[in-house]
Amino acid sequence: MKLKGGVITQIKAFLMKFSKKEKQGKQPKVKELSKRTANIMTYGFLLFFVFIGFIGLVRAISLSSQVNSLKNKVADFETTLTDSANQTSTLDVSRVQYYMTNFIYTYINYDKESAEEREQTLQDYYAFDSSTYTEELNETRTLKSQRVISVEEYKSYDLAIVKVGYEVSGNSYVMNLAVPFKIKDGLLTIVSLPYSLADDLYQGDSKSFEKNDSSDLVKLSSSETDSIKEFLEVFFDKYASSDETDLKLVMKEPVLMGGSYQVDTIDNSTALFYEGDDGQKVVQVSVTFTDKNTTDKHTENFTLYLSQSDNGWVVEKLYNYFKS
């Protein structure tokens, strides 16, 4: 038994010589980057981000430019719409007057010899066939005067009202003729037959320009009032004579009356002399002038705002009415 065990031991030892031994694993080494490689990688990343940022900036600028361009186009479009609206809603009164002058001349003047020519000429003004309407004129009619007194705008058309003076068989007549028309691209067309209107004097009821209530005013001292009264005689004399060089001495922005008048009276008895809100001295006064050519007289109302200089009083502002 002892021999047998020894043989087995020897056999195992022999076989062990041919068995594969496992290699012991080596501990992995940590590779260290060189400084140069690290710098290259760092700058590479920086350049990459700079490039991305540059692309974003270019796109942002491009987008901003497109937005601004769009805004400008929208603004131009709105301006065009506004201009078109203004052109549509605002009449060229001078053009209307010119057009109506020619139309009224043809419409009013009538004699049998030129009746057919008149009818053809009127048709050029009308947007409708005038032959379907009745017009019987028995006597020669002659235009004496005409004046456009009103041009009114309505939703679907415009209306010119013309005061017309004419003569038939030696008798004179006056009427207000209303002419409906439309205007497109600067061209006018009459869209309905003219019709007569009762005379309208356009007289309204509005409050007149009155002097300010003296009880609410801070009146000037008697010395200031007397000084201004003396100044008014000099000023209105220069104002009536309309010598601009002289007037510049007493008025900041000269207003010329025309040179045909002279001062008759300055109504100091009803004049107001008071202090304005900004400390300026204010005068409200009525002055009567005489026409040097006809000796006719008329009265005008004034509100003067005065300031004092080294040389005396100066008119800063002048209003030809009693300004409240």
C-alpha positions in Angstrom: 0.0 0.0 0.0 2.8 2.3 0.7 4.2 1.6 -2.7 1.0 2.2 -4.4 0.5 5.6 -2.8 4.0 6.7 -3.9 3.4 5.8 -7.5 0.3 7.9 -7.6 2.2 10.8 -6.1 4.8 10.5 -8.8 2.3 10.3 -11.6 0.6 13.5 -10.4 3.9 15.2 -10.2 4.7 14.1 -13.7 1.3 15.3 -15.1 1.7 18.7 -13.4 4.6 19.4 -15.6 2.2 19.5 -18.6 -0.6 21.5 -17.0 -1.1 25.2 -18.2 -0.2 27.6 -15.6 -2.4 30.7 -15.3 -0.5 33.9 -15.7 -0.9 36.3 -12.9 -2.8 39.4 -14.1 -0.8 42.5 -14.3 -2.1 45.7 -12.7 -3.2 48.1 -15.6 -1.1 51.2 -16.0 -2.7 54.6 -16.1 -1.7 56.4 -19.3 -0.8 60.0 -18.8 -1.5 62.6 -21.5 1.3 64.8 -22.4 0.9 68.6 -21.8 1.0 69.2 -25.6 -1.9 66.8 -26.2 -3.9 68.3 -23.4 -3.4 71.8 -24.9 -4.4 70.7 -28.3 -7.6 69.1 -27.0 -8.4 72.2 -24.9 -7.9 74.6 -27.8 -9.8 72.3 -30.0 -12.8 72.3 -27.8 -12.6 76.2 -27.5 -12.4 76.6 -31.2 -15.4 74.3 -31.6 -17.5 76.3 -29.2 -16.3 79.6 -30.8 -17.3 78.3 -34.2 -20.7 77.2 -32.9 -21.2 80.6 -31.3 -20.2 82.4 -34.5 -22.7 80.4 -36.6 -25.4 81.2 -34.0 -24.4 84.9 -34.2 -24.6 85.0 -38.0 -28.0 83.3 -37.9 -29.2 85.7 -35.3 -28.0 88.7 -37.3 -29.7 87.3 -40.4 -32.9 86.7 -38.5 -32.8 90.2 -37.1 -32.3 91.6 -40.5 -35.2 89.7 -41.9 -37.4 90.8 -39.0 -36.4 94.5 -39.6 -37.0 94.1 -43.3 -40.4 92.7 -42.5 -41.2 95.5 -40.1 -40.2 98.1 -42.8 -42.4 96.4 -45.3 -45.3 96.4 -42.9 -44.7 100.1 -42.1 -44.5 100.9 -45.8 -47.7 99.0 -46.4 -49.5 100.8 -43.5 -48.2 104.1 -44.9 -49.5 103.2 -48.3 -52.9 102.4 -46.8 -52.9 105.6 -44.9 -52.0 107.6 -47.9 -54.6 105.9 -49.9 -57.2 106.5 -47.2 -56.2 110.2 -47.1 -56.4 110.5 -50.9 -59.8 108.8 -50.7 -61.2 110.9 -47.9 -59.6 114.3 -48.7 -61.1 116.2 -51.7 -59.0 118.4 -53.9 -61.4 121.4 -53.7 -59.6 123.3 -56.4 -60.0 120.5 -58.8 -63.7 120.2 -57.9 -64.2 123.9 -58.5 -62.5 123.8 -61.9 -64.6 120.8 -62.9 -67.9 122.3 -61.7 -67.1 125.6 -63.4 -67.0 123.9 -66.8 -70.0 121.7 -66.1 -72.2 124.5 -64.9 -71.3 126.6 -67.9 -72.5 123.8 -70.2 -75.5 122.9 -68.0 -77.0 126.3 -67.6 -76.3 127.9 -71.0 -79.0 126.9 -73.5 -80.4 127.9 -76.8 -82.3 125.9 -79.4 -79.6 126.1 -82.1 -76.9 124.4 -79.9 -79.2 122.1 -77.9 -78.0 118.9 -79.5 -74.3 119.8 -79.0 -75.1 120.7 -75.4 -76.7 117.3 -74.7 -73.7 115.5 -76.1 -71.3 117.5 -74.1 -73.3 116.9 -70.9 -73.3 113.2 -71.5 -69.4 113.3 -71.2 -69.9 114.5 -67.6 -72.5 111.9 -66.7 -72.0 108.4 -65.5 -75.6 107.6 -66.7 -77.6 107.9 -69.9 -79.2 111.3 -69.7 -81.4 110.6 -72.7 -83.7 108.6 -70.4 -84.6 111.7 -68.4 -86.9 114.5 -69.4 -85.5 118.0 -69.8 -87.6 120.6 -71.6 -86.2 124.1 -72.0 -88.3 126.5 -74.0 -86.3 129.8 -73.7 -82.7 130.7 -74.1 -80.9 130.6 -70.8 -77.7 132.4 -70.1 -75.2 131.9 -67.2 -74.4 135.1 -65.4 -72.4 134.0 -62.4 -71.5 130.9 -60.4 -69.7 130.1 -57.2 -69.0 126.8 -55.5 -70.2 127.5 -51.9 -69.8 124.0 -50.4 -68.2 120.6 -51.1 -69.6 117.9 -48.9 -68.4 114.3 -48.4 -70.8 111.4 -48.0 -70.3 107.7 -47.6 -71.0 106.7 -51.2 -70.6 110.0 -53.0 -69.6 113.7 -52.8 -71.8 116.7 -53.3 -70.9 120.1 -54.7 -73.4 123.0 -54.1 -73.0 125.8 -56.6 -74.8 129.2 -56.3 -75.8 130.0 -59.9 -77.0 133.3 -61.4 -78.7 133.1 -64.8 -81.0 135.1 -67.1 -84.1 134.0 -69.0 -85.9 136.5 -71.3 -84.2 139.4 -69.7 -85.1 138.3 -66.1 -82.4 137.4 -63.6 -82.6 134.4 -61.3 -80.5 132.8 -58.6 -80.5 129.2 -57.5 -78.5 126.7 -55.5 -77.6 123.7 -57.6 -76.5 120.5 -55.9 -74.3 118.2 -58.1 -73.7 114.6 -56.9 -70.3 113.3 -58.1 -67.6 110.7 -57.4 -63.9 111.1 -57.8 -61.6 108.2 -58.7 -57.9 108.5 -59.6 -58.3 112.3 -59.6 -61.1 112.2 -62.2 -64.6 113.4 -61.5 -67.9 112.0 -62.8 -71.4 113.2 -62.1 -73.4 110.2 -60.8 -76.9 111.6 -60.6 -78.9 114.5 -62.0 -78.3 117.9 -60.4 -81.1 119.2 -58.2 -82.1 122.5 -56.7 -81.8 123.4 -53.0 -83.3 126.1 -50.9 -81.0 129.0 -50.1 -79.0 128.4 -46.9 -77.1 131.3 -45.4 -75.2 129.0 -43.1 -76.0 131.3 -40.2 -75.2 129.8 -36.8 -75.3 130.9 -33.2 -71.9 131.0 -31.5 -70.6 133.0 -28.6 -68.5 136.0 -29.7 -65.0 136.9 -28.5 -65.6 139.1 -25.5 -63.2 140.9 -23.2 -62.2 138.9 -20.2 -64.1 139.5 -16.9 -62.2 142.3 -15.2 -63.1 141.0 -11.8 -61.0 137.9 -12.4 -57.9 139.8 -13.5 -54.9 141.0 -11.7 -54.9 144.6 -12.8 -51.7 146.5 -13.5 -50.6 149.5 -11.4 -51.6 152.9 -12.5 -48.1 153.8 -13.5 -47.8 150.7 -15.7 -51.2 151.4 -17.2 -50.3 155.0 -18.0 -46.9 153.9 -19.5 -48.7 151.3 -21.7 -51.3 153.8 -22.9 -48.5 156.1 -24.2 -46.9 153.1 -25.9 -50.2 152.1 -27.6 -50.3 155.4 -29.4 -46.8 154.9 -30.8 -47.4 151.2 -31.6 -50.7 151.5 -33.4 -49.4 154.5 -35.5 -46.6 152.3 -36.7 -49.0 149.3 -37.1 -51.3 151.3 -39.3 -48.5 152.9 -41.4 -47.0 149.4 -41.9 -43.4 150.4 -42.0 -41.8 147.1 -41.2 -38.5 148.7 -40.2 -40.2 151.0 -37.7 -42.5 148.2 -36.5 -39.6 145.9 -35.7 -38.6 148.4 -33.0 -41.8 147.8 -31.0 -43.0 144.4 -32.2 -41.2 141.0 -32.0 -42.7 139.6 -35.2 -44.1 142.5 -37.3 -47.6 142.2 -38.7 -48.4 144.7 -41.4 -51.8 146.3 -41.8 -51.3 147.4 -45.4 -50.4 151.1 -45.2 -53.8 152.4 -46.2 -55.0 153.3 -42.8 -54.3 155.7 -40.0 -55.4 155.6 -36.3 -58.5 157.5 -35.5 -59.1 156.7 -31.8 -57.8 154.2 -29.3 -60.6 153.3 -26.8 -58.6 153.4 -23.5 -61.8 154.0 -21.5 -63.0 150.4 -22.1 -59.5 148.8 -22.5 -58.3 146.2 -20.0 -54.7 146.3 -18.6 -53.8 143.2 -16.6 -51.2 140.6 -15.8 -51.2 137.3 -17.7 -50.6 133.8 -16.2 -46.9 133.9 -17.3 -46.3 137.3 -15.9 -46.6 139.1 -19.2 -48.6 142.4 -19.4 -51.7 142.0 -21.4 -53.9 144.6 -23.1 -57.4 144.2 -24.6 -58.3 147.3 -26.6 -60.5 148.5 -29.4 -59.0 150.7 -32.1 -60.8 152.7 -34.8 -58.9 153.2 -38.1 -59.6 155.6 -41.0 -59.1 154.6 -44.6 -56.8 157.2 -46.1 -58.3 156.7 -49.5 -62.0 156.8 -48.8 -62.1 158.3 -45.2 -64.3 155.4 -44.2 -63.8 154.2 -40.6 -63.9 150.8 -39.0 -63.1 149.4 -35.5 -60.9 146.4 -34.8 -60.3 144.5 -31.5 -56.9 143.5 -30.2 -55.2 141.5 -27.5 -51.6 142.4 -27.0 -49.0 140.5 -24.9 -46.3 142.9 -23.9 -42.8 142.6 -22.4 -40.5 145.4 -21.2 -37.0 146.0 -22.6 -34.4 148.6 -22.0 -35.9 150.8 -24.7 -39.5 150.4 -23.4 -42.5 148.1 -24.2 -42.4 145.4 -26.9 -45.4 143.5 -28.4 -44.6 139.8 -28.0 -47.9 138.6 -29.5 -50.8 140.2 -31.3 -54.3 138.8 -31.8 -56.9 140.5 -33.8 -59.7 139.6 -31.4 -60.3 139.5 -27.6 -58.4 136.4 -26.6 -59.7 134.7 -23.4 
